Amino acid sequence: MKRKMAILLAAVTLMSATACADRIPVIGKAFGEKKTEEVVVDGVNSAEQDSSTEAEVGTQETVVPDGTDTSLEGTSEAADAASVTEENTEGEAPAQTDAQANAESSSEADVATNEIVEPEMVQPEVVQPVEESAPPVAEAPVEDDKVMDIVFMGDSQFDNARGTGSEIPAYTCHLLDNVRYSNLAIGGTAASLERGHDPDADTMTDSCFIGLCYTLAGKVTDTSFVDKYPAGEELKNIDPSKVDLYVIEYGANDYINGKDLRNPDDNYDIHSYKGALTVGIETLKSISPNAKFLICGPSYCMWYNADGYVIGDSYTVSKGIGTLSEYADICGNLADEEGITYMDTMYATYFDLKITTVDDYLSDGLHYNEKGRQIYATALAHFIKKTMGIDDPELQYMEIGNFEYKF
């Protein structure tokens, strides 16, 4: 009878140990996922946490109930099962396996090496739209030759909120008198042509700045590549000979796509940022001899990886070519060389967009929110007046905390 009882007790103990051991991977995985999240958020080194946890488990004393067969205590399964059982009883987290620790280390390395991700442009909620209409008139129509014709060319900063009365061109022109404008901005576009793409104007199919300039100049044989954009329809209605001012803003997508800042051997290389701006402006000058030019550099921003964690700002993160601030520097230097107006939005020169206010100005680290667009437009309207010789008081430095858009 005693022999049968001993066999039965051993069998029960073995089944209990096996059941506990079977639960270890499940418990360990759940703990590992939670710990990975804590590591990223709190910034604590996971290797230190792993060794600390394992050390605590190793020093804990395993308690075996009286009368239990202890013949399995020397095996790893029994030790793991006892460890998990005791930790669960005391409410402490179970230790991770080596495989799980390695998986966490790999995940952290991936986070650190992920490339920046350009946020998708989302249609913003608009609170203070302005009416988009023909040139504002008082009592009588304004003579056509007294209306200022402005063409905006750029990326998503000018294209964002299109058609809502809240885009930067709309807010800007609302602050000007007797203007008519066209918005040729296309979100996601760069100033320069993609590497490897044919630079010949007649075969151009790229909606970058150069592509639009060549299209306006009538150099492109097939212009259907711009038809899918709202800008394409507006482009058809532009008479370049009547344009008074071009406002140009590019750079973020040149940076994101790793375009060269410049070609030291060829200042007219349209595959580089500076070369594209140079050739594009010269092309526009040839078809709009009376037009003036205003260039806006890329704006200060914050970069995130694919997991949504900050990896740096426009001063610190490079994709192997240069930081975004270097693209802004190229833009500013080119404006000086060409003798045209430049509006800086990288170095908080005219308003307080910087690391401490980035969330107030930008909706996603890159694109301006509505209040940000209003401040940008206020500065831009000032520089348009200066460029066109219109009297305007000195621009006051704007802080988003106490700014009110002028209606």
Salt bridges, closest charged atoms under 4 A:
ASP50 OD1 - LYS35 NZ 2.44
ASP144 OD1 - ARG180 NH2 2.81
ASP149 OD1 - ARG180 NE 2.74
ASP159 OD1 - ARG162 NE 2.67
ASP206 OD2 - HIS197 ND1 3.84
ASP227 OD1 - LYS236 NZ 3.65
GLU233 OE1 - LYS236 NZ 3.89
GLU234 OE2 - ARG162 NH1 3.00
ASP260 OD1 - ARG195 NH2 3.04
ASP269 OD1 - HIS271 ND1 3.18
GLU337 OE2 - LYS274 NZ 3.24
GLU338 OE1 - LYS285 NZ 3.35
ASP364 OD2 - HIS367 ND1 2.81
ASP392 OD2 - HIS382 ND1 2.48
ASP392 OD1 - LYS385 NZ 3.60
